[in-house]
C-alpha cells in the first residue's frame, strides 16, 4: 500500500468516526431541529452530482468516504422528514431551553 492510499484510508476512517456521534445522537434523540430541510436537500443533491466525479476515479478510499457521506446525508434527510416536528404534527415537541429575561423596573 502506498502512502497516498494509506493516507486516504486513515482519513476516511477518521472522517467516518467524526460523523458517527452526530448520527447516533440524531437517531437516539430524534432531534434534528438544528438542521434545515434546504441544507439536507442541497447536501443530498450535491452528493448525487459529486458521485459522477467520484465513481469515475479508480476504486479506492475516496469511494468509501463518499459512500459514507451519501448514506449519512440520506439518513439525516430521511430522519428529518420522519421525526421533524415541522413535518409531523403528531410528534411531541422537543424540549426547548427557556431563557429567563430580566427586565429592569422603571
Phi, psi and omega in degrees: 000128180277171186298320183292322178290320177298315178298319178296321179292313180297316181294324177299313179298316181294316178297316179297317179296326180290333179278331187303314179301321179296315181294316180295321178295316179298319179291316183291314184271339185058023180257102179244026181296339180280355178256158174242153179299321179299315179298312183293322178294312180298322178299317180290321177295316179299318178297321179296315179294317181296334178301325179302317179288308186301315184282357172273347179277159175299150179305130181186189183302329180297327177296315180296316180297315181296318178298322177297313179298320178299312181295315181297315180296319179295316178299315180299320178294315179298313180295322178300312181294327183278319189258347186295134177298326181295330183256352183225091185297341180272351180285141178292145180292142177287148181298136179251149174278130178261128178261123177271117181268141177259119178255118179294140178282149181274000000 
